[in-house]
Amino acid sequence: MKDFAAIDFETANCERSSVCSVGIVIVRNGEIVDTFYSLIQPAPNYYNYWCTQVHGLTAADTDDAPLFPEVWKQVEPLIEGLPLVAHNKAFDENCLKAVFRTYQMDYPDYEFHCTLLKSREVWPEGRHHLDIIAGRCGYNLENHHHALADAEACAAIALHIL
């Protein structure tokens, strides 16, 4: 796969609609040509302790952030016509569908591919966390659970194994 958009969401709480940041990496002809990152005011707008422990974001970070529909207006032209790739697509795809439902937006049935599932085929043994698989593909993920850093790691994995 040479043309795709790697995507990663972080959530504020256990609700899949509570996306509080998004990172996207656009790959064309096997090369990264663009990146996008934005904080998002989550819906519902509260943070639980465990999510904050994972990614470090709090309400103070997103109180003045745009709502998802505003952010997605910037994302749509970037990803138009591209399949989406995520490490654990079940999470990111469900987040995307949930936030579309929350804002009563028409979901365009994006094509999703999963680097987590593919990594389990390529390397059946061991753990398949994003940072571990990124390392196997030659990418050093230093800022794990930052949406853009995770999307960059996912793109590196996808270029290596998809």
Backbone bond lengths (Angstrom), bond angles and torsions (degrees), N, CA, C in turn:
res aa  C-N    CA-C-N  psi(-1)  N-CA   C-N-CA  omega(-1)  CA-C   N-CA-C  phi
1 M - - - 1.461 - - 1.533 107.80 -
2 K 1.320 115.82 122.13 1.460 120.34 -177.05 1.522 113.56 -110.97
3 D 1.340 117.16 -16.79 1.465 122.03 -179.42 1.518 108.74 -126.34
4 F 1.322 116.79 118.11 1.459 121.12 -179.98 1.525 109.59 -168.31
5 A 1.321 114.96 172.18 1.466 122.01 173.57 1.525 107.53 -123.54
6 A 1.325 116.51 115.91 1.466 121.01 174.21 1.521 107.15 -81.54
7 I 1.337 116.44 136.78 1.464 120.62 -174.60 1.524 110.23 -136.00
8 D 1.324 114.95 144.28 1.461 120.27 176.43 1.527 109.25 -145.39
9 F 1.327 114.69 136.26 1.463 121.53 175.36 1.519 109.46 -115.23
10 E 1.323 115.57 149.33 1.458 122.80 165.18 1.523 105.95 -115.79
11 T 1.342 116.36 147.00 1.462 120.92 -178.55 1.524 111.10 -117.39
12 A 1.320 114.89 152.87 1.462 121.73 -178.04 1.518 112.72 -82.73
13 N 1.325 116.16 -26.56 1.459 121.03 -177.36 1.526 107.86 -152.76
14 C 1.306 117.72 -166.59 1.474 120.75 -175.52 1.527 113.95 -78.39
15 E 1.306 117.75 -6.38 1.468 121.38 176.16 1.524 109.01 -78.88
16 R 1.318 117.52 127.46 1.469 120.96 -177.88 1.531 111.66 -63.38
17 S 1.314 117.63 -24.21 1.467 120.79 179.47 1.521 113.05 -76.42
18 S 1.325 117.42 -7.19 1.469 120.88 -173.21 1.523 112.62 -86.51
19 V 1.329 116.99 39.56 1.461 119.21 179.17 1.528 109.44 -59.63
20 C 1.334 114.57 130.08 1.464 119.31 -178.29 1.522 111.86 -117.53
21 S 1.336 116.56 -9.57 1.464 120.52 171.60 1.519 109.06 -158.55
22 V 1.328 114.38 154.44 1.462 121.47 177.40 1.521 108.35 -137.95
23 G 1.324 114.69 140.62 1.458 121.64 172.87 1.510 108.77 -126.69
24 I 1.317 116.46 137.70 1.467 121.58 -178.52 1.521 108.45 -137.23
25 V 1.325 114.78 137.14 1.457 122.07 175.47 1.526 107.57 -123.47
26 I 1.320 116.64 123.15 1.457 122.44 -179.25 1.533 108.49 -96.42
27 V 1.328 115.12 125.20 1.463 121.67 179.87 1.526 108.36 -118.93
28 R 1.327 115.38 127.42 1.465 121.44 175.42 1.522 108.26 -133.47
29 N 1.324 115.02 134.44 1.474 120.93 -176.92 1.523 111.82 53.59
30 G 1.329 116.23 35.68 1.455 120.87 176.93 1.511 115.10 75.52
31 E 1.334 118.04 10.77 1.464 122.45 -178.84 1.532 109.92 -124.94
32 I 1.321 115.81 140.51 1.469 120.01 174.09 1.519 108.32 -71.09
33 V 1.337 115.48 122.07 1.466 119.89 -177.91 1.529 112.81 -113.45
34 D 1.346 116.88 -14.97 1.460 118.61 -179.33 1.526 108.92 -163.15
35 T 1.321 115.38 155.06 1.464 121.58 173.53 1.516 108.18 -136.04
36 F 1.321 114.79 157.15 1.462 120.80 178.41 1.522 107.87 -145.44
37 Y 1.332 115.83 137.12 1.459 121.16 175.22 1.518 108.26 -141.56
38 S 1.326 115.59 139.77 1.462 119.42 174.19 1.519 110.11 -152.56
39 L 1.314 114.49 142.32 1.456 120.34 164.53 1.516 107.10 -76.60
40 I 1.323 116.58 154.95 1.462 122.31 -178.37 1.524 107.68 -138.85
41 Q 1.313 116.56 137.18 1.458 119.78 173.56 1.534 107.80 -72.21
42 P 1.330 117.48 117.01 1.465 119.38 -172.46 1.524 113.31 -72.90
43 A 1.338 113.99 158.25 1.466 121.39 175.55 1.532 107.90 -136.12
44 P 1.323 117.79 110.86 1.463 129.03 3.75 1.527 111.40 -71.61
45 N 1.315 114.14 151.14 1.461 121.12 -171.50 1.530 111.91 -92.96
46 Y 1.319 114.80 74.22 1.466 120.96 169.76 1.519 107.65 -151.90
47 Y 1.317 116.03 155.18 1.464 122.33 -179.71 1.513 109.07 -112.41
48 N 1.335 115.38 136.69 1.453 116.65 171.24 1.525 108.88 -98.21
49 Y 1.302 113.97 159.62 1.461 121.81 -175.00 1.529 111.55 -55.79
50 W 1.335 116.79 -45.16 1.460 120.66 -172.72 1.516 112.02 -67.62
51 C 1.308 118.23 -41.17 1.467 120.19 178.60 1.528 110.77 -65.28
52 T 1.320 116.35 -42.60 1.460 119.54 177.14 1.521 111.05 -61.67
53 Q 1.335 117.14 -37.81 1.471 120.51 177.40 1.522 111.04 -61.46
54 V 1.320 117.62 -34.39 1.465 121.49 -178.08 1.525 110.97 -72.70
55 H 1.348 117.32 -53.01 1.469 119.68 -171.37 1.524 114.62 -109.62
56 G 1.318 118.10 -11.33 1.461 120.69 176.10 1.514 115.47 83.62
57 L 1.318 118.27 -0.90 1.468 120.41 -179.13 1.522 111.04 -85.05
58 T 1.333 115.13 147.41 1.463 122.05 178.01 1.531 108.85 -134.53
59 A 1.325 115.34 174.84 1.467 120.20 178.43 1.527 111.08 -58.34
60 A 1.311 117.56 -34.61 1.465 120.49 179.05 1.526 111.71 -59.81
61 D 1.333 116.69 -29.79 1.463 120.80 179.34 1.520 112.31 -74.73
62 T 1.326 117.54 -30.72 1.466 119.71 -171.59 1.522 114.60 -116.76
63 D 1.326 118.83 1.76 1.467 120.08 -179.79 1.524 112.61 -57.01
64 D 1.313 117.30 -34.71 1.465 120.79 -179.75 1.528 112.40 -102.81
65 A 1.332 117.45 8.16 1.465 121.69 -178.71 1.527 109.77 -75.92
66 P 1.321 116.58 156.88 1.468 119.68 177.99 1.525 111.58 -70.38
67 L 1.326 115.64 158.21 1.453 121.26 173.10 1.527 109.28 -74.67
68 F 1.314 115.88 161.19 1.455 120.88 -176.38 1.533 113.83 -53.65
69 P 1.336 120.65 -46.54 1.471 118.72 -177.95 1.532 112.98 -57.20
70 E 1.333 117.80 -35.50 1.467 120.59 178.37 1.523 110.84 -67.15
71 V 1.326 115.97 -41.45 1.460 120.56 179.31 1.526 110.09 -66.36
72 W 1.319 115.90 -43.28 1.466 119.18 -176.21 1.525 112.37 -65.85
73 K 1.329 117.65 -26.80 1.467 120.55 175.19 1.527 111.07 -62.20
74 Q 1.319 116.96 -29.74 1.467 121.27 176.88 1.527 110.99 -80.79
75 V 1.337 116.19 -32.36 1.466 121.55 -176.53 1.524 111.92 -75.91
76 E 1.312 117.03 -42.87 1.476 121.72 -173.70 1.526 114.11 -48.03
77 P 1.334 119.10 -49.83 1.470 117.70 -178.59 1.533 112.42 -66.52
78 L 1.308 117.48 -28.35 1.471 120.69 -180.00 1.523 112.10 -68.53
79 I 1.331 116.75 -37.96 1.469 121.20 -173.29 1.524 113.42 -99.75
80 E 1.322 116.84 0.29 1.469 120.26 -175.46 1.530 111.11 -53.94
81 G 1.320 115.21 126.16 1.457 121.79 176.72 1.517 114.97 79.61
82 L 1.313 117.45 0.20 1.466 120.66 -177.80 1.526 111.03 -103.81
83 P 1.342 117.39 142.31 1.459 118.69 169.33 1.526 109.20 -71.10
84 L 1.317 116.45 151.22 1.459 121.68 177.38 1.516 109.01 -97.99
85 V 1.328 115.71 145.09 1.458 122.28 179.61 1.525 107.39 -128.95
86 A 1.335 115.47 134.54 1.458 120.75 177.65 1.526 108.99 -141.17
87 H 1.318 115.81 153.67 1.459 120.58 173.17 1.528 105.37 -92.57
88 N 1.302 116.19 107.57 1.469 125.59 -168.90 1.527 108.74 77.92
89 K 1.321 114.38 66.32 1.463 120.69 -176.72 1.525 112.25 -58.96
90 A 1.342 117.06 -26.46 1.463 119.43 -179.88 1.526 110.09 -57.00
91 F 1.315 117.44 -40.10 1.467 120.83 179.29 1.530 110.93 -70.57
92 D 1.327 116.87 -56.10 1.469 120.16 -173.18 1.524 112.51 -67.11
93 E 1.327 116.97 -39.25 1.469 119.77 177.71 1.526 110.23 -65.77
94 N 1.326 117.42 -41.50 1.466 119.89 177.78 1.521 111.72 -65.68
95 C 1.320 117.71 -36.51 1.466 120.21 175.17 1.521 110.49 -61.76
96 L 1.325 115.98 -46.77 1.465 119.95 -178.65 1.528 111.30 -61.67
97 K 1.316 116.54 -45.47 1.470 119.82 178.99 1.531 111.12 -64.09
98 A 1.320 116.85 -40.66 1.475 120.56 -178.36 1.522 111.65 -65.29
99 V 1.317 117.38 -42.67 1.462 119.37 -177.99 1.529 110.31 -73.03
100 F 1.322 117.83 -31.66 1.467 119.94 172.87 1.533 109.66 -62.15
101 R 1.350 116.96 -44.13 1.480 120.54 177.99 1.527 110.98 -62.27
102 T 1.323 116.42 -44.18 1.468 120.89 -178.30 1.522 111.25 -55.90
103 Y 1.320 116.50 -41.23 1.466 120.54 -177.63 1.532 112.46 -97.64
104 Q 1.332 116.20 12.82 1.466 122.73 177.20 1.528 111.72 51.21
105 M 1.344 114.60 44.56 1.459 121.88 177.16 1.525 108.35 -97.88
106 D 1.322 116.85 146.82 1.463 121.25 177.06 1.518 109.25 -74.39
107 Y 1.336 116.18 120.14 1.458 121.24 -179.13 1.525 109.17 -80.81
108 P 1.335 118.08 124.48 1.470 120.43 -175.35 1.525 115.39 -82.83
109 D 1.317 119.16 13.88 1.471 123.51 176.88 1.521 111.14 55.61
110 Y 1.323 115.24 59.88 1.452 121.68 -179.73 1.529 111.09 -61.71
111 E 1.317 116.24 143.27 1.458 122.61 173.29 1.531 107.57 -78.30
112 F 1.326 117.12 124.36 1.471 122.16 -178.21 1.525 110.23 -118.44
113 H 1.327 115.74 140.56 1.462 123.07 172.21 1.519 108.39 -122.98
114 C 1.340 116.27 154.18 1.458 120.16 -173.23 1.530 111.48 -123.37
115 T 1.322 115.94 116.81 1.467 119.85 177.04 1.533 111.29 -74.62
116 L 1.318 118.66 -24.36 1.466 120.62 176.73 1.533 109.93 -65.26
117 L 1.328 117.08 -51.31 1.463 120.38 179.78 1.526 111.12 -61.37
118 K 1.319 116.77 -42.36 1.461 120.17 -179.84 1.527 110.74 -65.83
119 S 1.332 117.83 -38.01 1.469 120.17 179.97 1.531 110.83 -64.45
120 R 1.317 117.07 -32.17 1.471 120.43 177.22 1.524 111.23 -68.27
121 E 1.331 116.94 -29.90 1.464 120.21 174.61 1.528 110.83 -72.61
122 V 1.337 115.73 -44.07 1.460 121.14 -176.22 1.530 111.21 -70.99
123 W 1.331 116.33 -42.92 1.466 122.11 -179.76 1.528 108.46 -125.87
124 P 1.331 118.12 86.46 1.469 120.46 -174.93 1.539 114.22 -63.17
125 E 1.320 117.80 -25.98 1.473 120.84 -177.12 1.520 110.99 -94.55
126 G 1.320 114.77 155.11 1.462 120.78 171.95 1.518 114.12 85.21
127 R 1.311 113.94 -175.43 1.464 121.88 -179.67 1.522 110.29 -83.50
128 H 1.315 114.67 154.61 1.465 120.26 -176.30 1.522 112.67 -125.77
129 H 1.337 116.18 28.73 1.458 120.41 176.28 1.531 109.35 -61.60
130 L 1.307 115.93 153.12 1.458 121.98 -175.99 1.527 112.08 -53.36
131 D 1.318 117.39 -47.92 1.468 119.43 -177.33 1.527 112.35 -64.78
132 I 1.324 117.40 -36.01 1.466 121.50 -180.00 1.530 110.55 -68.25
133 I 1.323 116.37 -47.54 1.467 120.05 -178.63 1.528 110.50 -69.29
134 A 1.315 117.17 -37.76 1.469 119.79 175.97 1.527 109.78 -58.50
135 G 1.318 116.82 -44.01 1.463 120.82 177.91 1.517 112.16 -60.27
136 R 1.325 116.66 -40.70 1.474 120.12 177.55 1.523 111.64 -62.82
137 C 1.328 115.48 -25.64 1.463 120.42 -179.95 1.527 112.00 -94.99
138 G 1.328 117.08 7.49 1.458 120.99 176.94 1.511 115.23 86.85
139 Y 1.337 117.55 13.91 1.473 120.94 -179.79 1.523 109.23 -110.55
140 N 1.316 117.26 126.91 1.460 122.14 179.17 1.530 109.51 -94.21
141 L 1.316 116.00 103.89 1.476 121.48 -179.30 1.522 108.60 -84.28
142 E 1.331 115.94 102.07 1.468 121.04 -176.32 1.514 113.48 -92.27
143 N 1.307 118.82 -24.93 1.461 121.44 -174.30 1.531 109.47 -119.80
144 H 1.335 115.39 54.88 1.463 121.51 -176.08 1.530 110.52 -56.74
145 H 1.313 116.05 139.36 1.462 126.83 -178.85 1.523 113.33 76.10
146 H 1.331 117.34 14.21 1.454 121.07 161.50 1.528 103.74 -94.49
147 A 1.323 118.06 127.10 1.462 120.98 -170.07 1.529 113.21 -56.18
148 L 1.324 117.93 -40.39 1.466 118.30 -179.33 1.528 110.93 -71.94
149 A 1.315 117.91 -41.40 1.474 120.44 178.34 1.526 110.27 -61.36
150 D 1.321 116.83 -41.00 1.462 120.15 178.89 1.531 111.31 -67.29
151 A 1.334 117.33 -37.99 1.467 120.37 177.11 1.529 110.51 -66.08
152 E 1.335 117.11 -37.41 1.458 120.44 176.87 1.523 111.00 -64.44
153 A 1.328 116.67 -41.77 1.473 120.67 176.98 1.520 110.52 -63.24
154 C 1.317 116.43 -42.85 1.466 121.10 178.66 1.530 110.53 -61.54
155 A 1.310 117.17 -41.75 1.470 120.96 178.31 1.529 110.37 -61.94
156 A 1.332 117.02 -42.73 1.466 120.79 178.69 1.525 110.90 -61.90
157 I 1.317 116.19 -41.31 1.473 120.59 178.23 1.526 109.83 -64.86
158 A 1.314 116.17 -48.17 1.466 120.69 -178.66 1.523 111.26 -58.39
159 L 1.316 116.92 -42.21 1.470 120.32 179.27 1.526 110.89 -64.60
160 H 1.313 117.08 -27.18 1.458 122.07 -177.22 1.529 112.67 -85.69
161 I 1.337 117.94 -39.06 1.470 118.93 -170.29 1.536 116.13 -120.79
162 L 1.325 118.37 -10.75 1.471 118.02 -179.43 1.533 110.46 -91.68
